[in-house]
Structures are given as C-alpha cells and as structure tokens.
Amino acid sequence: MAHPAFRFAQVSGQHVDWSLRRNCSITPAQLAWLYGSLCLLSLAIGLWFWQMGARIVIGFAGLELLAVGIAFLAYARHAADGERIQLRGPRLVVELEQAGRMQRAEFKRAWVRVEPKAGDGSLIRLSGQGRSVEVGRYVRPELRAALASEIRLAVRGS
C-alpha cells in the first residue's frame, strides 16, 4: 500500500520498507539463454568456415565467445545488487548487497542521523552509535534529496 507522504517506500502498518535496486533490463537467466544462443550460432558459423577450409575462424569465434562470456559474467554478478532499508519499530535496518556480498547495519531509530554525504546529489549517509552506511546509489542523483527527506520523516515518526 502506498502512503501519500512516501514516494519510494512501501508502508504496511508501522513498518516502512525501501527496496532500491539496480535497473537491469535482462535477468541473469535470460542472459544465460542469450549467451547459449550466441554460442550455438557463432560455433555453427565457425564450423561452416572450418569445412570451407578457413580453419582459423573457429579460433577467433572461440576468443569472441570467451570475451563476451566474461562481460556477461560481470553483468550477471551485479544484476541483483541493491539496498534495502527497513524501519521496524525502534530499529532501522539497512542491508546492502553488492556482487553477492551482504552488508548489514542496524541502528536505534532515536539515534539515526540522515544527511547527504557531501552535497546535492551525493549518497545519503545514515549514521548513529558510531556506525554509518551510505545508501541511495540506485536512485538518480536528483532524487536522493527526496529519498533522504522521506527516510528522515519516517525515522522521526511523522
């Protein structure tokens, strides 16, 4: 359910959740199918050239598939990157996932500070109790101030 004061968050009773994800146009599974199709096509063309006497083409096709495969792996590794911010009663929980690694920080709601890291358009720093974490990397820079205001509003309990 959308709350009128929140543009980025999902509100359910007293719980407020922000799920900020990378904008990916293709899933890793779709990418695997695409790569498999590309491999079949490229190898078929390479084998045809092999039979026609141009044996070197299959080697270049293999190098091409290796380079494209490495690029696709780098893309797929970061496709699920994201940030999840959860406000649960007296706690603010932040989970950052990047390249399959999860980083988690938990803050007491009453002690959380929400501020831009450097200035307009910069990442948002959530800090308290001697810890800090930066969020907002999956939100356009011009919308980060609005996200910071929304988090601040929710933390203050308004």
Salt bridges, closest charged atoms under 4 A:
ASP17 OD1 - ARG88 NH2 3.01
ASP81 OD2 - ARG22 NH2 3.39
ASP81 OD2 - HIS78 ND1 2.80
GLU83 OE2 - ARG137 NH1 2.68
GLU95 OE2 - ARG104 NH1 2.89
GLU106 OE2 - ARG91 NE 2.79
GLU106 OE1 - ARG104 NH2 3.09
GLU115 OE1 - ARG113 NH2 2.62
GLU134 OE2 - LYS117 NZ 3.60
GLU134 OE2 - ARG125 NH2 3.29
GLU142 OE2 - ARG140 NE 2.64
